[in-house]
Amino acid sequence: MSRTSLPSSVLIAGCGIVGAATAFFLSRRGIDVTVLDREGPAAAATGAADGAVSVASKRPGPMMIAALSGVMLYRELLAEGVLTDLFKPRSTYIIAASEEECAVLEAHAAALSGEGVQVEMFGRQALRDHFPSLSPAARIGVEVKGDGHAIGYRIVNRMLSAFGVTVRRGTEVTGLIEAADGSVAGLASNQGDFHAEAIVVASGNGTADLLGFNGIMRPRKGQLLVTERAPALNASMPGSIMSGRYLLSKGSQKGAPTQARGYGLVIDPLVTGQFLIGGTREDTDARQTNDLDAVRHILTDAVELVPDLSRVRLLRAFAGVRTAVIDGLPMVGPVSGRKNLFVAAGFEGDGICLGPVMGRAIADMICGKRPALDLAPFEPARFSTREVAA
Ligand SMILES: Cc1cc2nc3c(=O)[nH]c(=O)nc-3n(C[C@H](O)[C@H](O)[C@H](O)COP(=O)(O)OP(=O)(O)OC[C@H]3O[C@@H](n4cnc5c(N)ncnc54)[C@H](O)[C@@H]3O)c2cc1C
């Protein structure tokens, strides 16, 4: 879409981090933005995420490159004052405790360093000296420097309030309003029709139905736990922990398991002194439920790696549902055959990290500017019409 002037109005379907970030970057250019959400801001995955703003777990290639841009943008927004108090820079430590995890981690560290990410490798003894709360079962560790943490719903609130975006809660988008020239004139909803010059669908798991991507996008649930405060233990941890198994469960490496429920341990020491511990990857959209098997499994893994967590009480368990795309890459860009319709969805477990940078990219495209990040790998047009219809 090439424009000589900015659109006067934009409609966004979905008020997760992606919709809110897109709204932020458009509204700061003075464009009138309305965001429609069937529930409210951060009601879905964004409000139920861990919040790792992290390159550490990304597959080499486009996702690692995008995550590097994502982390850099968080740092820029922090420096500008937009994210004051909301982005906590910290390292991620990927820990391997088995032969298989060591092999995966060594290959992954080489890939990260090949992309210019600063990493430091620790052998067993060096790891114990540097990270004393880790169990002796930890064999090797890789510190990935430059990562950070952000709570999704807080980012959304800041981005919506910065330039006064209009949010319509309880507004379920039910379809596109077609214009005679092949463009999209607006969105139909349970609250009536809305019109604008450009339309963005950032509806997470609602995107497939709206754009006919069923079979291409899938819900993927995750269960997470939050502990009480344990300030001394929290302060003793120089960063967050990710188990080598997390890389396997996420499919970051060839040969990743494909069972319906995968586990991958992440322990994030929060600024509050609590710990956020995750999690599962499950091919279901049952977001209201936690189960004892999952809670027990996650806690057992966590205590195995950080034994002192056995003295910290669990406060709550919750679950959220990510939106996965079958080829493991999000869908970001113009929708084929529609002049003024864009999609940004399918970020699976990476949308807190990638939301702002992808929101800025969509805003750039709408304004006729080439995004700094190469979006070619994420273009929706990579799926043939046949696949979309299936
Ligand atoms: C357990 C868990 C842990 C995670 N941990 C991390 C992490 O550590 N780091 C990371 O980077 N990412 C993480 N993620 C992933 C991240 O949360 C998501 O990728 C990201 O929040 C997706 O944002 P979104 O805006 O695309 O979608 P969502 O947050 O799902 O927002 C979509 C919005 O669209 C609305 N909507 C849907 N359909 C319609 C409709 N028809 N009409 C109107 N509104 C509609 C919904 O109500 C919702 O508010 C995690 C996710 C989960 C579940």
The ligand as an ORCA input file, in Angstrom:
! r2SCAN-3c Opt
* xyz 0 1
  C       1.045    -18.786     29.289
  C       1.660    -17.814     28.305
  C       2.964    -17.360     28.493
  C       3.533    -16.466     27.583
  N       4.794    -15.992     27.800
  C       5.335    -15.113     26.927
  C       6.631    -14.593     27.150
  O       7.267    -14.881     28.157
  N       7.151    -13.733     26.224
  C       6.474    -13.380     25.102
  O       7.008    -12.613     24.295
  N       5.215    -13.842     24.869
  C       4.664    -14.703     25.745
  N       3.421    -15.209     25.515
  C       2.769    -14.905     24.244
  C       2.063    -13.576     24.241
  O       1.258    -13.438     25.384
  C       1.203    -13.472     22.984
  O       1.957    -13.822     21.841
  C       0.697    -12.058     22.795
  O       0.086    -11.611     23.975
  C      -0.268    -12.003     21.630
  O      -0.812    -10.714     21.590
  P      -1.968    -10.384     20.567
  O      -2.263     -8.942     20.720
  O      -1.587    -10.891     19.213
  O      -3.174    -11.312     21.003
  P      -4.092    -11.337     22.318
  O      -3.400    -10.850     23.510
  O      -4.685    -12.701     22.356
  O      -5.218    -10.259     21.978
  C      -6.206    -10.471     21.008
  C      -7.410     -9.620     21.409
  O      -8.366     -9.719     20.378
  C      -9.655     -9.797     20.963
  N     -10.529    -10.442     19.986
  C     -10.466    -11.695     19.510
  N     -11.422    -11.894     18.595
  C     -12.098    -10.743     18.483
  C     -13.205    -10.309     17.707
  N     -13.831    -11.139     16.817
  N     -13.649     -9.047     17.847
  C     -13.058     -8.193     18.733
  N     -12.014     -8.559     19.515
  C     -11.539     -9.805     19.377
  C      -9.443    -10.589     22.249
  O     -10.462    -10.313     23.204
  C      -8.076    -10.092     22.694
  O      -8.174     -8.998     23.609
  C       2.801    -16.053     26.442
  C       1.478    -16.464     26.281
  C       0.905    -17.342     27.210
  C      -0.523    -17.752     27.026
*
